[in-house]
Amino acid sequence: MTPRDSHAATGSGQEAAGALRRILAPRSIAVVGAGRRRGGPGHETIRALRDYGFPGRLHAVNGSGRPVCGVLAHRAVTDLPGPVDLLVVAVDTGDIADVLSDAGGLGVRGAVLLGTGPPGGDPWGDGRRREILRIARRHHIRLLGPGCLGVLNTDPRVRLNASLSPLRPPSGGLALAVRSGAVGITLLADAVREHCGISSLVSLGDAIDLSGGDLLDYWLDDPATRAVALSPDAFSDPAGFARAAWFLGRRKPVLAITGAADPVREKLLAEAGVIRTASVGETLDTARILVDQPLPGSNRMAIVGNAGGLTALAADRARTYGFDVVPLSCATRAQLPASAGPAGSGNPVDLGIDALPARIADAVETVAVSGETDVLLLVLVGTRATVLAAQLAALTPILDGHPRLTIAAISTGGTADVHRFGRTTVPIFREPEQALRALAHARDYAAWRRFPPARRPDPERGAIRRTVTTWSGPADPEYAPRAGRGASIQR
């Protein structure tokens, strides 16, 4: 039996979940290698934790024992007082094994191995990776990394920024898992720009221990997380990932940035119900719908706006994305202005660029109460005479009264940088393509969810069994990432 097998046999799924709770919601943190000079990963992590307002006990460990950024320091890990939930390690690769050995006696159960080591070649090497993992397992320490960006948890009760990211995203329901630090920073930058709320970010780095599957298991029961997005390299064990994603997808949507078309990977993810996106922007656009809006109940879409040609363009693109831009009933059309929409259909409902906010709100209410649509797209333009902010203010109480509708808005002509509005947090997009692509992903995911569990594809058969070796190749059992809980638990 290999070390990986023997470790998995002792309940690694539960152990991983417990370790991730300590890593993502620690009560105490020690940063090893936190020097006094700015720019070093340890120093910057201490600063990030302090500036973000981490409420727990925070310690620095460095050779001088001198405080860092006002944080009490100790000369060695063995000098730390009391138990430590999370160890952030920012030391030379040759010193990591000793740090983990010392940490085992303190009851540390989770460690984040930052950075990439010295430049030139592979600073870790397979032999060093095996050594680090053997020591960690001997002391029951679960590892993120090596070579990772760190971790982030925006929960106001946790306020954890043990990362090298310079960005602070707003709090929200999207969890992120990446291996590349650059991809993680790009995702956070887009989240900040689009005001897409983040619950947590985990950088896996080389992922010699904790894997993407472990994270999916953890986020399954995390009340703050309503959707999960992963970078294309965040899952190296396709069968384990697909099973974990399948179980999570029954409760919460899973998005994966797939990049270039790969038929093997696409089929694998499709069977697991994973939403495949082609870019960071598409991922964040889709997450804004999935996190803030109910899933579409059907393919029927109604479009209401005052944007003339832009409204017509949105309707054409909606049909391209497979939406049914349904003709409204005679009774509904009778309640709309005579000039609204093309003759005979009333959908899209184009009220003209000079429509006052109250007129737009009345038309939206008419369509919303008709029961003839499950997806409502608003296309709004502001002018000097019809201010966009006034339109949104008039629409807010109307849309708040229809929380079961899936709603998105396209707006232009406003001076304020508005990304959502109303208690139902209707997301606002700048172009029809963004909104419609995101809505199409949500519709397709909702259709997948509506299949009875017995009819869903079994990730142990079909594409997964055929493609594991072609995708990931043979794994080294000594330190290959383990499958998550979904690999062994039926739900």
C-alpha positions in Angstrom: 0.0 0.0 0.0 1.4 3.4 -1.0 1.6 6.3 1.5 -1.2 7.9 -0.5 -3.4 4.8 -0.2 -2.7 4.4 3.6 -3.4 8.1 4.2 -6.7 8.0 2.2 -7.8 4.9 4.1 -7.8 6.8 7.4 -10.6 9.2 6.4 -8.7 11.8 4.4 -12.0 13.4 3.3 -13.0 14.4 6.8 -9.4 15.4 7.6 -9.2 17.6 4.6 -12.5 19.3 5.5 -11.2 20.0 9.0 -7.9 21.2 7.8 -9.6 23.6 5.3 -11.8 25.0 8.0 -8.7 25.8 10.0 -7.0 27.2 7.0 -9.9 29.4 5.8 -11.3 30.3 9.2 -8.3 30.2 11.6 -8.3 31.6 15.1 -4.6 32.0 15.2 -1.9 32.4 12.5 1.8 32.3 12.5 3.8 33.6 9.5 7.2 31.9 9.3 9.8 33.9 7.4 8.2 37.3 8.1 11.2 39.6 8.0 11.2 43.4 8.6 12.1 44.3 5.1 9.2 45.2 2.8 8.7 43.2 -0.3 9.4 39.8 1.1 6.5 37.3 1.0 6.4 36.8 4.7 6.5 40.5 5.5 3.8 41.3 3.0 1.6 38.5 4.3 1.8 40.0 7.8 1.0 43.4 6.4 -2.0 42.0 4.5 -3.4 40.2 7.5 -3.0 43.2 9.7 -4.4 45.7 7.2 -7.4 43.5 6.4 -8.2 43.4 10.2 -7.7 39.7 11.0 -9.3 39.4 14.5 -7.4 36.4 15.8 -4.0 35.9 17.3 -1.2 36.8 14.8 2.4 35.9 15.2 5.6 36.5 13.1 8.6 34.1 13.1 12.0 35.4 12.1 15.6 34.9 13.0 15.9 38.2 14.9 12.7 37.8 17.0 12.0 41.5 16.3 8.3 42.6 15.7 7.1 43.0 12.2 4.5 45.7 11.4 3.6 45.9 15.1 3.1 42.1 15.3 4.9 40.2 18.0 7.7 38.0 16.6 9.5 34.8 17.8 12.8 33.4 16.8 11.6 29.9 16.0 8.4 28.0 15.5 9.0 26.1 18.7 8.8 29.4 20.6 5.2 30.1 19.6 2.8 30.2 22.5 -0.1 27.8 22.4 -1.7 26.1 19.4 -1.7 27.6 15.9 -4.5 26.9 13.4 -2.7 28.1 10.3 1.0 28.2 9.5 2.0 30.4 6.5 5.5 29.4 5.4 7.6 31.9 3.5 11.1 30.4 3.9 13.7 28.9 1.5 12.7 25.6 0.1 15.5 23.8 2.0 14.1 25.0 5.4 10.5 23.9 4.9 10.9 20.4 6.1 12.4 21.6 9.5 9.6 24.2 9.9 6.9 21.5 9.4 8.6 19.1 11.8 8.7 21.8 14.5 5.0 22.8 13.7 3.8 19.2 14.3 4.4 19.6 18.0 2.1 22.7 18.2 -0.9 20.9 16.8 -0.8 22.7 13.5 -3.2 21.0 11.0 -2.9 23.3 8.0 0.0 25.1 6.3 0.2 27.3 3.3 3.5 27.2 1.4 4.0 30.5 -0.3 6.2 31.6 -3.2 8.0 29.7 -5.9 11.5 29.4 -4.5 14.7 30.7 -6.1 14.8 31.4 -9.8 16.2 29.0 -12.3 15.0 25.4 -12.9 12.6 23.6 -10.5 13.5 24.7 -7.0 11.5 21.9 -5.5 12.2 18.8 -7.4 10.3 15.5 -6.9 12.5 14.3 -4.1 12.0 17.5 -2.1 8.2 17.4 -2.7 8.1 13.8 -1.4 10.1 14.7 1.7 7.9 17.6 2.5 4.7 15.6 2.1 6.1 12.7 4.2 6.9 15.0 7.0 3.5 16.8 6.8 1.6 13.5 6.9 3.7 12.2 9.8 2.5 15.2 11.8 -1.1 15.3 10.3 -0.5 18.6 8.6 -2.4 19.3 5.4 -0.7 21.5 2.8 -1.6 24.1 0.3 1.2 24.6 -2.2 4.1 24.7 -2.5 4.4 27.8 -4.7 1.0 29.3 -4.0 -0.4 32.8 -3.8 -2.1 32.1 -0.4 -5.7 32.2 0.8 -8.4 34.8 1.3 -11.7 34.7 3.2 -13.9 37.8 3.1 -16.4 36.8 5.8 -16.5 39.8 8.1 -16.1 37.5 11.1 -12.9 36.0 9.7 -11.3 38.8 7.6 -8.5 36.6 6.4 -6.0 37.8 3.8 -3.1 35.5 4.1 -2.1 36.1 0.4 0.2 38.0 -1.8 -2.7 39.5 -3.7 -2.7 43.4 -3.7 -6.5 43.4 -4.2 -9.4 43.3 -1.8 -12.6 42.0 -3.5 -16.0 42.7 -2.1 -17.6 40.1 0.1 -20.1 37.8 -1.7 -21.0 34.3 -2.7 -18.4 33.2 -5.3 -15.5 31.0 -4.2 -12.3 30.8 -6.4 -9.8 28.0 -6.7 -6.6 28.5 -8.8 -3.2 27.1 -9.1 -1.6 30.0 -10.9 -1.1 33.1 -8.8 -1.4 35.3 -11.9 -4.8 33.8 -12.7 -5.9 34.3 -9.1 -4.9 38.0 -9.2 -6.7 38.4 -12.6 -9.9 36.9 -11.3 -9.8 39.2 -8.2 -9.1 42.2 -10.4 -12.2 41.4 -12.5 -14.2 40.8 -9.3 -13.2 44.2 -8.0 -13.9 45.9 -11.3 -17.3 44.3 -11.7 -18.2 44.3 -8.0 -18.6 40.5 -8.1 -18.6 39.4 -4.4 -16.1 36.8 -3.4 -16.5 34.4 -0.4 -13.0 32.9 -0.5 -10.0 32.3 -2.8 -7.6 29.4 -2.4 -4.4 29.1 -4.4 -3.3 25.5 -4.8 0.1 26.1 -6.2 1.8 22.7 -7.0 -1.1 21.0 -5.2 1.0 18.1 -3.8 -1.6 17.5 -1.1 -4.9 19.4 -0.9 -6.6 19.4 -4.3 -9.4 21.0 -6.2 -11.6 18.1 -5.2 -11.0 18.7 -1.5 -12.0 22.3 -2.0 -15.2 21.3 -3.8 -16.1 19.1 -0.8 -15.4 21.9 1.6 -17.5 24.5 -0.3 -20.4 22.0 -0.6 -21.2 22.8 3.1 -19.9 26.4 3.3 -23.0 28.6 3.8 -21.1 31.7 2.5 -20.4 30.1 -0.9 -23.2 30.0 -3.5 -21.1 29.2 -6.6 -17.5 28.0 -7.3 -15.2 28.9 -10.1 -11.9 27.2 -10.9 -9.0 28.0 -13.2 -8.2 25.4 -15.9 -5.2 23.9 -14.0 -6.9 23.7 -10.6 -7.8 20.0 -11.1 -5.2 17.5 -12.0 -7.2 14.4 -10.9 -10.0 14.4 -13.5 -12.1 11.4 -12.1 -11.9 12.7 -8.6 -12.7 16.2 -9.6 -15.6 15.3 -11.9 -17.3 13.2 -9.1 -16.8 16.0 -6.5 -18.1 18.6 -9.0 -21.1 16.4 -9.8 -22.1 16.2 -6.2 -21.5 19.9 -5.6 -23.3 20.8 -8.8 -26.5 19.3 -7.4 -26.5 22.2 -4.8 -24.3 24.9 -6.2 -23.0 25.7 -9.7 -19.4 24.9 -10.6 -17.7 27.0 -13.3 -14.4 26.1 -14.9 -12.3 28.2 -17.3 -11.5 25.7 -20.0 -9.6 28.0 -22.3 -8.8 26.3 -25.7 -11.3 23.7 -26.9 -10.3 20.2 -25.7 -13.0 17.7 -26.6 -11.9 15.2 -23.9 -12.0 17.8 -21.2 -15.3 19.4 -22.5 -17.1 16.0 -22.5 -15.8 15.2 -19.1 -16.9 18.4 -17.5 -20.3 18.4 -19.4 -21.1 15.0 -17.8 -20.3 16.4 -14.4 -22.6 19.4 -14.9 -19.7 21.9 -14.9 -20.3 25.2 -16.6 -17.5 25.7 -19.0 -16.3 29.3 -19.7 -13.7 30.5 -22.1 -12.3 33.5 -20.2 -12.0 35.3 -16.9 -14.6 37.9 -18.0 -17.1 35.3 -19.1 -16.6 33.5 -15.8 -17.3 36.5 -13.7 -20.3 37.6 -15.8 -21.8 34.2 -15.4 -21.1 34.1 -11.7 -22.9 37.4 -11.2 -26.1 35.8 -12.6 -25.7 32.5 -10.7 -24.9 34.1 -7.3 -27.4 36.9 -7.3 -30.4 35.6 -9.3 -32.6 32.5 -9.2 -32.0 29.9 -11.8 -34.2 30.3 -14.9 -37.4 28.2 -14.8 -37.5 27.8 -18.5 -36.2 29.1 -21.8 -38.8 31.8 -22.2 -37.4 35.3 -22.4 -39.0 38.8 -22.5 -37.1 41.9 -23.3 -38.2 45.4 -22.2 -36.3 48.6 -22.9 -36.1 52.1 -24.3 -33.0 51.5 -26.3 -34.4 51.1 -29.8 -31.8 49.4 -32.0 -30.0 48.0 -29.0 -33.2 46.3 -27.8 -33.6 44.8 -31.3 -30.0 43.6 -31.3 -30.4 42.0 -27.9 -33.5 40.1 -29.2 -31.6 38.8 -32.2 -28.7 37.7 -30.0 -31.0 36.1 -27.5 -32.4 33.9 -30.3 -28.9 33.0 -31.3 -28.2 31.8 -27.8 -31.3 29.6 -28.0 -33.8 31.7 -26.0 -37.4 31.7 -26.9 -38.3 35.3 -27.2 -42.0 34.5 -26.9 -44.8 36.5 -28.4 -46.8 38.1 -25.6 -50.5 37.2 -25.3 -53.2 39.6 -26.6 -54.2 40.4 -23.0 -50.7 41.4 -22.1 -50.1 43.4 -25.3 -53.4 45.3 -24.6 -51.9 46.6 -21.4 -48.7 47.9 -23.1 -48.4 51.2 -25.1 -49.6 50.8 -28.6 -46.1 51.7 -30.0 -44.3 49.1 -27.9 -42.6 46.3 -29.8 -43.0 44.9 -33.3 -46.6 44.5 -34.5 -48.1 41.1 -33.6 -45.6 40.0 -30.9 -45.0 42.8 -28.4 -41.7 41.2 -27.6 -39.2 42.8 -27.4 -41.1 45.7 -25.8 -39.4 48.8 -27.1 -40.8 51.9 -25.4 -38.6 54.5 -27.3 -35.7 56.5 -26.1 -37.9 59.3 -24.7 -39.9 57.0 -22.4 -40.2 58.3 -18.9 -39.1 56.1 -15.9 -42.7 55.5 -14.8 -43.7 54.3 -18.3 -40.8 51.8 -18.3 -41.6 50.6 -14.8 -45.3 50.1 -15.8 -44.3 48.1 -18.8 -41.9 45.9 -16.8 -44.6 45.3 -14.2 -47.1 44.2 -16.9 -44.7 41.7 -18.4 -43.5 40.4 -15.0 -47.0 39.7 -13.7 -48.1 38.1 -17.0 -46.6 34.7 -16.1 -45.4 34.5 -19.8 -41.7 34.6 -19.2 -39.1 33.2 -16.8 -36.2 35.3 -17.9 -36.5 39.1 -18.1 -33.9 41.2 -19.8 -33.9 45.0 -19.5 -32.2 47.2 -22.1 -31.9 50.7 -20.8 -30.3 53.9 -22.1 -30.0 57.2 -20.4 -30.0 60.6 -21.9 -30.0 64.2 -20.6 -33.8 64.1 -20.6 -34.3 60.5 -19.3 -31.7 59.9 -16.6 -30.6 56.3 -16.2 -30.5 56.6 -12.4 -34.1 57.7 -12.4 -35.1 54.6 -14.5 -33.3 52.3 -12.0 -35.0 53.9 -9.1 -38.4 53.5 -10.7 -37.7 49.9 -11.6 -36.3 48.8 -8.2 -39.7 48.3 -6.3 -41.1 46.5 -9.4 -38.3 44.0 -9.7 -38.1 43.5 -5.9 -41.7 42.3 -6.1 -40.7 39.4 -8.5 -37.9 37.5 -6.8 -38.6 34.3 -8.7 -37.8 35.9 -12.1 -34.3 35.6 -13.5 -33.5 39.3 -14.3 -30.5 41.0 -15.9 -30.1 44.5 -17.2 -28.1 46.1 -20.0 -27.5 49.8 -19.5 -25.6 52.6 -21.2 -25.7 56.4 -21.0 -25.3 56.6 -17.2 -22.7 58.7 -15.5 -22.5 56.6 -12.3 -20.6 53.3 -12.2 -23.6 51.1 -11.2 -23.2 47.3 -11.3 -26.4 46.1 -9.7 -29.6 47.5 -8.2 -32.6 46.5 -6.0 -32.9 44.1 -3.1 -32.8 41.3 -5.6 -29.4 42.5 -6.7 -30.2 42.6 -10.5 -26.8 42.6 -12.2 -26.1 45.3 -14.8 -24.0 44.6 -17.9 -22.6 47.0 -20.4 -23.3 44.9 -23.6 -26.0 42.5 -24.6 -23.4 39.8 -25.4 -22.2 39.7 -21.8 -25.6 39.4 -20.3 -27.0 36.8 -22.8 -24.0 34.6 -22.6 -24.2 34.5 -18.8 -27.9 33.9 -18.9 -27.5 31.1 -21.4 -25.0 29.4 -19.0 -27.4 29.7 -16.1 -30.3 28.3 -18.3 -28.2 25.3 -19.3 -27.1 24.6 -15.8 -30.7 24.9 -14.6 -31.7 22.3 -17.2 -29.0 20.0 -16.0 -30.2 20.4 -12.4 -33.8 19.5 -13.4 -32.8 15.9 -14.4 -33.8 13.4 -11.7 -30.6 12.2 -9.9 -31.0 8.6 -11.3 -30.8 10.0 -14.8 -27.7 12.0 -14.4 -24.5 10.6 -15.9 -22.4 8.5 -13.6 -18.9 9.9 -13.4 -17.5 6.4 -13.0 -18.6 5.5 -16.5 -18.5 6.9 -20.0 -16.2 9.8 -20.8 -14.5 9.9 -17.4 -13.3 6.3 -17.5 -12.2 6.6 -21.1 -10.3 9.8 -20.6 -8.5 9.8 -17.3 -5.2 8.6 -18.6 -5.4 10.7 -21.8 -6.0 13.9 -19.8 -3.8 13.6 -16.8 -1.4 10.8 -17.6 0.0 8.4 -15.0 0.1 10.0 -11.5 2.9 9.5 -9.0 1.1 7.9 -6.1 3.6 9.3 -3.6 2.3 12.8 -3.8 -0.6 12.9 -6.3 -3.6 14.9 -5.2 -6.3 12.8 -3.6 -9.9 12.7 -4.8 -12.3 14.6 -2.6 -15.3 13.2 -0.7 -17.3 12.8 -3.8 -15.0 10.0 -4.9 -16.4 7.7 -2.1 -19.6 9.1 -0.8 -23.0 8.6 -2.5 -25.5 11.4 -2.0 
